[in-house]
Amino acid sequence: MFEVNVSCRRIDAFVDLVGVQRVESVRQMAGHIRELVGTRAIWNINSTATGGGVAEMLRSLLRYARGLGVLARWLVMEGSPEFFRVTKRLHNALHDSPGDGSPLGPAETRIYEEVIRDNILALDALIQPGDIVVCHDPQTAGLIPHLVARNIPVVWRCHIGHDWHGVDVDKGWAFLRKYIEHVPLAIFSRASYAPDWLPRKRSIVLPPNIDPFSAKNQMLDEQTVRAILVHIGLVDGSGSHDDPVFVRDDGSLDRVDRKADLMCVGGAPSYETPLVVQVSRWDRMKDPLGVLRGFAELVKSGQACGAHLLLAGPNVRGIADDPEGPQVLDDVEHAWRALPDALRAMVHLAQLPMNDTDENAVMVNALQRHAAVVVQKSLREGFGLTVSEALWKRRAVVASAVGGIQDQIRDGIDGLLVCDPANPGELAALLARVLADPALARSLGNAGYERVREHFLSISALERWAELVATLLASMSETEMPVEERASA
């Protein structure tokens, strides 16, 4: 287990987005939390410092919390490849997907608990009495019974889930139940994700969020977008002479140095070529193969309007807690190579370097801002932060009507929803509709921006977390009272 150092960031910049009154309200909330918490730390624990929405949200929220004077810290637990194979199986199961089809039995429990025991040793050296701990997702659930036994206020934050019962989702919850059934507070992205056996009074809904000032979401002018995409090799470099500079999350100015690994025929597309883009992990539930099939249908229909498809994701060697990534990328590459020559020349596969978190983030930022259409055709989705990111950049978004995507997009208003993600023809029809109608694309993008500004920015999460911490501390105080004092309270 190791700690991730996070710098401070002031919330003043939010004034231009949400107004002075709301920012001042957050400052007052932070003052109340400081009084309640005192010198105690609020720890967050997850399984990776880079890659994926959880790490990005933690980095953002902790930065603002620390800027508000709250002692918020971040630990990353470590594990063996076997442990991450088991937790990936759990990740898939909670989405009601079989994943690799491996069991979740006694052998997997032993693998899981051995890693948990090793991490507890490191945890006990850091967590002090009175500290608060927020454990994120299945990887950390096994820490909860130990923390409860130590009388540490603990929250379990589950970022994934599925709306209905199913064979695999029930297997996942059966595996996790003994670790989380006594947690004081559990947080889900949607109410329907909470298991039936967890008391409703101990579960809360809190949607994820994005940081509008992070490297991934900060404003970039067109010259910078082009300079970055040319430098990393995702568009042709003809006519671009600008430097690929950006502002890091700590406020310093820097330059994009690394390049993407691009798989293509005949070179990168020109800057003028409309791009249909999906940016996500190489994960079967993100369905990159389905996007490829949908784009093939679009081209076959003759309605592609000259667009190319770019499927982008992290370099598969850069994500420690996702062992399926290399195989998924291999499957996509195999399907790409099987395409007819003319179609294969219109499809590009990109791995973005993960060596530098901010550099990777600004690459994604530039790619999303350049896209004619951003796709997120997931088969399952806990929330789908890439949707919020694209909406924030005023892009037209075509996404599956699954999970938390439905909470972000109102069909036909903020974006277009694919009702049947398994139907490539439906995706093709929606892409054709947007590509042929620039006015519709602008309307969807503008409405999407306003929806994110109102509901899914990190300042909203700061408000909700302040309320949750206060609630948790109040409930823990009550349980520590003598019975007669609790009754009078």
C-alpha positions in Angstrom: 0.0 0.0 0.0 1.3 3.4 -0.9 0.2 7.0 -0.5 -0.5 9.3 -3.5 0.5 12.9 -2.8 -2.1 15.4 -3.9 -1.5 19.1 -4.1 -4.0 21.8 -3.0 -6.3 23.7 -5.3 -8.6 26.6 -4.5 -12.3 26.6 -5.5 -12.4 30.2 -6.6 -12.4 29.4 -10.3 -15.9 27.9 -9.8 -17.3 31.4 -9.3 -17.5 31.9 -13.1 -19.3 28.6 -13.5 -21.8 28.5 -10.6 -21.7 31.9 -8.9 -20.3 33.5 -5.8 -23.1 32.4 -3.5 -22.6 28.7 -4.1 -18.8 28.8 -3.8 -19.2 30.7 -0.4 -21.7 28.0 0.7 -19.1 25.3 0.0 -16.5 27.3 2.0 -18.9 27.4 5.0 -19.5 23.6 4.7 -15.8 23.0 4.7 -15.5 25.1 7.9 -18.1 23.0 9.5 -16.3 19.8 8.5 -13.0 21.1 9.8 -14.7 21.7 13.2 -16.1 18.2 13.2 -13.0 16.4 12.0 -10.3 18.5 13.8 -6.9 17.0 13.2 -8.2 13.6 12.0 -7.6 12.5 8.4 -10.1 11.5 5.8 -8.5 8.6 3.9 -9.6 7.3 0.5 -8.4 3.9 -0.5 -8.6 2.4 -4.0 -6.6 0.1 -6.2 -4.9 2.4 -8.8 -3.4 5.9 -8.9 -3.9 6.2 -12.7 -6.3 5.0 -15.3 -10.1 5.1 -14.9 -12.6 7.5 -13.5 -12.2 6.6 -9.8 -8.5 7.7 -9.7 -9.4 10.9 -11.7 -12.2 11.8 -9.3 -10.1 11.1 -6.2 -7.3 13.3 -7.5 -9.7 16.1 -8.2 -11.8 16.0 -5.0 -8.9 15.6 -2.7 -7.2 18.5 -4.2 -10.1 20.8 -3.6 -10.7 19.4 -0.1 -7.1 20.0 0.8 -7.4 23.5 -0.6 -10.4 24.1 1.8 -8.3 23.0 4.7 -9.6 19.5 5.1 -6.9 16.8 5.8 -7.8 14.4 2.9 -5.4 11.7 2.0 -5.2 8.9 -0.6 -3.9 5.3 -0.3 -3.6 2.8 -3.1 -3.6 -0.9 -2.2 -1.5 -3.3 -4.0 -2.0 -7.0 -5.0 -0.9 -9.9 -7.0 -2.0 -10.6 -10.6 -4.2 -13.4 -9.2 -5.9 -10.8 -6.9 -6.6 -8.5 -9.7 -7.9 -11.4 -11.8 -10.4 -12.1 -9.0 -11.4 -8.4 -8.6 -11.8 -8.0 -12.3 -14.2 -11.0 -12.2 -16.1 -9.2 -9.4 -16.1 -6.0 -11.4 -17.7 -7.9 -14.3 -20.1 -9.8 -12.1 -21.5 -6.6 -10.5 -22.3 -5.6 -14.1 -24.0 -9.0 -14.5 -21.3 -10.1 -17.0 -19.5 -13.4 -16.8 -16.2 -11.9 -17.7 -13.6 -14.7 -18.1 -16.1 -17.2 -16.7 -13.9 -18.1 -13.7 -15.5 -19.1 -10.4 -15.9 -17.0 -7.3 -15.5 -19.8 -4.8 -13.2 -20.7 -1.8 -10.0 -20.6 -3.8 -10.8 -17.0 -5.0 -11.8 -16.0 -1.5 -8.3 -17.2 -0.2 -6.5 -15.2 -2.9 -8.6 -12.1 -2.1 -8.2 -12.4 1.7 -4.4 -13.0 1.5 -3.9 -9.7 -0.3 -6.3 -8.0 2.1 -4.3 -9.2 5.1 -1.1 -7.9 3.6 -2.7 -4.5 3.0 -4.1 -4.3 6.5 -0.6 -4.4 7.9 0.3 -1.3 6.0 -3.1 0.3 6.8 -2.7 -0.1 10.5 0.6 1.7 10.5 -1.2 4.8 9.0 -4.8 5.0 10.2 -5.1 6.6 13.6 -8.1 6.4 16.0 -10.8 8.8 14.9 -9.7 8.9 11.2 -12.3 8.4 8.6 -11.8 5.9 5.8 -13.6 5.7 2.4 -13.0 2.4 0.6 -13.7 2.3 -3.1 -15.0 -0.6 -5.1 -14.7 -4.4 -4.6 -10.9 -4.4 -4.3 -11.0 -2.6 -0.9 -14.2 -4.2 0.5 -12.3 -6.8 2.4 -10.7 -4.0 4.5 -14.1 -3.0 6.0 -14.6 -5.6 8.7 -11.1 -4.8 10.2 -11.8 -1.1 10.2 -15.3 -1.6 11.8 -13.6 -3.8 14.5 -11.2 -0.9 15.2 -14.2 1.4 15.5 -12.9 3.5 12.6 -15.8 5.4 10.8 -15.8 3.8 7.3 -17.7 4.3 4.1 -17.8 1.9 1.1 -18.1 3.7 -2.2 -19.2 1.4 -5.0 -18.8 3.0 -8.5 -20.2 0.0 -10.4 -23.4 -1.9 -10.5 -26.4 -3.3 -12.5 -30.0 -2.3 -12.4 -31.5 -5.8 -12.1 -30.8 -9.2 -10.5 -28.9 -11.7 -12.6 -26.9 -14.9 -12.1 -23.5 -13.1 -12.2 -24.5 -10.0 -10.2 -25.9 -12.2 -7.5 -22.6 -14.2 -7.5 -20.7 -10.9 -7.1 -22.8 -9.7 -4.2 -22.7 -13.2 -2.5 -18.9 -13.0 -2.6 -18.8 -9.4 -1.2 -21.6 -9.6 1.4 -19.6 -10.7 4.4 -17.3 -7.8 3.9 -19.8 -5.0 3.5 -23.0 -6.0 5.2 -22.0 -4.2 8.4 -20.5 -1.1 6.8 -22.0 2.1 8.5 -22.6 3.8 5.1 -22.5 2.6 1.5 -22.6 4.9 -1.5 -23.8 4.0 -5.0 -24.0 5.8 -8.3 -27.7 4.7 -8.7 -30.2 3.5 -6.1 -30.9 0.4 -8.1 -27.2 -0.7 -7.7 -27.5 -1.4 -4.0 -28.1 -5.1 -3.0 -31.5 -5.9 -1.5 -30.0 -7.1 1.8 -28.2 -3.8 2.6 -30.5 -1.6 4.7 -31.7 1.4 2.7 -31.0 3.7 5.6 -27.3 2.8 5.2 -27.1 3.4 1.5 -26.9 6.8 -0.3 -26.8 7.7 -4.0 -24.0 10.0 -5.2 -23.3 10.4 -8.9 -19.7 10.7 -10.1 -18.4 14.0 -11.4 -15.7 15.7 -13.4 -13.3 18.5 -12.7 -13.7 21.3 -15.3 -10.2 22.6 -14.6 -8.2 19.4 -14.7 -5.9 18.6 -17.6 -8.6 16.3 -19.1 -11.4 19.0 -19.0 -9.7 22.4 -19.1 -10.4 24.7 -22.0 -8.1 24.2 -25.0 -8.2 26.5 -28.0 -8.2 25.0 -31.5 -4.6 25.6 -32.2 -3.6 23.7 -29.0 -5.9 20.9 -29.8 -4.4 20.5 -33.3 -0.8 20.8 -32.0 -1.4 18.0 -29.4 -3.1 15.7 -31.9 -0.4 16.3 -34.5 2.4 15.7 -32.0 1.0 12.5 -30.6 0.4 11.2 -34.2 -3.4 11.0 -34.2 -3.9 13.5 -37.1 -1.7 14.4 -40.0 0.8 17.1 -39.2 0.6 19.1 -42.4 0.2 22.8 -41.7 0.6 22.7 -37.9 3.6 24.5 -36.3 2.2 25.2 -32.8 3.7 23.7 -29.7 1.6 21.1 -27.8 1.6 23.0 -24.5 -0.9 22.7 -21.6 -1.5 23.5 -18.0 -0.8 20.8 -15.5 -3.2 20.1 -12.6 -0.7 21.9 -10.3 -1.0 25.0 -12.4 2.4 24.8 -14.1 2.9 25.1 -17.9 4.3 22.0 -19.7 4.5 20.3 -23.1 3.3 17.0 -24.4 6.4 15.0 -25.2 5.2 11.4 -25.7 3.4 9.9 -28.6 0.5 7.5 -29.0 0.9 4.1 -30.5 -1.3 4.3 -33.6 -2.4 1.3 -35.6 -3.6 2.5 -39.1 -3.3 2.0 -42.8 -1.9 4.9 -44.9 -1.1 7.2 -42.0 -3.2 9.3 -39.6 -6.3 11.1 -40.9 -6.2 14.7 -41.9 -7.3 17.4 -39.4 -10.3 18.1 -41.5 -11.5 14.5 -41.5 -14.6 14.2 -39.2 -13.8 11.7 -36.4 -16.1 9.3 -34.6 -14.3 8.7 -31.4 -14.6 6.3 -28.5 -12.1 6.7 -25.6 -12.3 4.1 -22.9 -10.5 1.2 -21.3 -9.9 -1.8 -23.4 -12.8 -3.6 -21.8 -15.4 -5.9 -23.3 -18.2 -4.1 -21.5 -17.2 -0.9 -23.3 -17.8 -2.9 -26.5 -15.1 -1.6 -28.9 -15.9 -4.5 -31.2 -19.5 -3.3 -31.3 -18.5 0.2 -32.2 -16.4 -1.2 -35.0 -19.3 -3.2 -36.3 -21.6 -0.1 -36.0 -19.2 2.0 -38.0 -18.9 -0.7 -40.6 -22.7 -0.5 -41.0 -22.5 3.3 -41.3 -19.9 3.1 -44.1 -21.9 0.3 -45.8 -25.0 2.6 -45.8 -23.1 5.3 -47.6 -23.9 7.9 -44.9 -20.5 8.2 -43.2 -20.1 11.8 -44.6 -16.4 11.1 -45.0 -15.9 10.3 -41.3 -13.3 8.0 -39.9 -13.4 5.9 -36.6 -10.8 6.2 -33.9 -10.9 3.8 -31.0 -8.6 5.0 -28.3 -7.6 3.7 -24.9 -4.7 3.5 -22.4 -1.6 1.7 -23.2 -2.4 -1.8 -22.0 0.9 -2.1 -20.1 0.0 1.0 -18.0 -3.1 -0.3 -16.1 -2.2 -2.7 -13.2 -5.7 -3.5 -12.1 -7.2 -4.5 -15.5 -5.7 -7.8 -16.6 -8.2 -8.3 -19.5 -7.0 -5.2 -21.4 -4.3 -6.8 -23.6 -6.7 -9.6 -24.7 -9.5 -7.2 -25.5 -7.1 -5.0 -27.6 -5.9 -8.2 -29.4 -9.5 -9.0 -30.2 -10.1 -5.5 -31.6 -6.9 -5.7 -33.6 -7.8 -9.0 -35.1 -11.2 -7.7 -36.1 -9.6 -4.6 -37.6 -7.2 -6.7 -39.7 -10.1 -8.7 -41.0 -11.9 -5.6 -42.4 -11.9 -4.9 -46.2 -8.9 -2.8 -47.2 -11.0 0.4 -47.9 -12.8 0.2 -44.6 -9.7 -0.7 -42.6 -8.1 2.6 -43.9 -11.0 4.5 -42.2 -10.5 2.9 -38.8 -7.7 3.8 -36.4 -6.7 2.1 -33.1 -4.7 4.2 -30.6 -3.0 3.4 -27.3 -2.3 6.5 -25.3 0.8 6.5 -23.0 0.2 6.3 -19.3 3.6 7.4 -18.0 2.4 10.8 -17.1 -1.2 11.2 -15.8 -1.6 14.9 -16.8 -0.1 14.3 -20.2 -2.4 11.4 -20.9 -5.4 13.4 -19.7 -4.7 16.4 -22.0 -4.3 13.9 -24.9 -7.9 12.7 -24.2 -9.0 16.2 -23.8 -7.7 17.2 -27.2 -9.2 14.1 -28.9 -12.6 14.6 -27.4 -12.7 18.3 -28.4 -11.7 17.4 -31.9 -14.3 14.6 -32.3 -17.3 15.2 -34.6 -19.1 12.6 -32.5 -18.1 11.0 -29.2 -19.4 7.4 -28.7 -19.8 5.4 -25.5 -21.5 2.2 -26.7 -21.1 0.3 -23.5 -23.0 -3.0 -22.9 -22.8 -2.3 -19.1 -21.8 1.0 -17.4 -21.7 2.0 -13.8 -21.8 5.7 -14.7 -19.6 6.5 -17.7 -17.5 9.6 -17.0 -16.4 9.8 -20.6 -19.9 10.9 -21.4 -19.8 13.8 -18.9 -16.4 14.7 -20.3 -17.6 14.8 -23.9 -20.8 16.7 -22.9 -18.7 19.3 -21.1 -16.7 19.9 -24.3 -20.0 20.5 -26.2 -19.6 17.4 -28.3 -22.5 15.5 -29.8 -22.6 12.2 -27.9 -24.1 8.9 -29.0 -24.2 6.4 -26.1 -25.9 3.3 -24.9 -29.1 3.6 -22.7 -27.5 1.6 -19.9 -26.6 2.3 -16.3 -25.6 5.8 -15.3 -25.5 7.0 -18.9 -29.2 7.3 -18.7 -28.8 9.8 -15.8 -26.6 12.0 -17.9 -28.3 12.0 -21.3 -31.9 12.9 -22.0 -32.4 11.3 -25.3 -32.7 13.9 -28.1 -31.9 16.8 -25.8 -28.4 16.3 -24.4 -27.3 13.5 -26.7 -28.7 10.4 -28.5 -29.2 7.1 -26.8 -28.8 3.6 -28.3 -31.7 1.6 -27.0 -30.2 -1.7 -28.0 -26.5 -1.7 -27.6 -26.2 -5.1 -29.3 -27.6 -3.7 -32.6 -24.9 -2.2 -34.8 -27.5 -0.9 -37.2 -29.0 1.4 -34.5 -25.6 2.9 -33.7 -25.0 3.4 -37.4 -28.4 5.2 -37.9 -27.7 7.6 -35.0 -24.2 8.4 -36.2 -25.6 9.1 -39.6 -28.2 11.4 -38.1 -25.6 13.5 -36.3 -23.0 13.6 -39.0 -25.5 14.8 -41.5 -27.0 17.5 -39.3 -24.4 20.0 -37.9 -27.2 22.1 -36.3 -28.4 19.1 -34.3 -24.8 18.3 -33.2 -24.4 21.9 -31.9 -27.8 21.8 -30.1 -27.0 18.5 -28.4 -23.5 19.7 -27.4 -24.7 23.0 -25.9 -27.5 21.3 -23.9 -25.0 18.7 -22.7 -22.6 21.3 -21.5 -25.4 23.0 -19.4 -26.5 19.6 -18.0 -22.9 18.8 -16.8 -22.5 22.3 -15.4 -25.6 22.0 -13.3 -25.3 18.4 -12.1 -21.9 16.7 -12.6 -19.1 19.1 -11.7 -16.8 18.4 -8.8 -18.2 21.3 -6.7 -21.5 19.3 -6.6 -19.5 16.3 -5.2 -17.8 18.5 -2.6 -21.3 19.6 -1.3 -22.6 16.0 -1.1 -19.4 14.7 0.5 -19.6 17.4 3.2 -23.1 16.3 4.0 -22.1 12.6 4.1 -19.1 13.1 6.4 -21.2 15.1 8.8 -23.9 12.4 8.7 -21.4 9.6 9.3 -19.7 11.4 12.2 -23.1 12.1 13.8 -24.2 8.5 13.4 -20.9 7.2 14.9 -21.3 9.6 17.8 -24.8 8.3 18.6 -23.6 4.7 18.6 -20.9 5.7 21.1 -23.4 7.3 23.5 -24.8 5.4 26.5 -28.2 4.0 25.7 -30.1 6.5 27.8 -28.3 9.4 26.1 -29.1 8.0 22.7 -32.8 7.8 23.5 -32.9 11.4 24.7 -31.0 12.6 21.6 
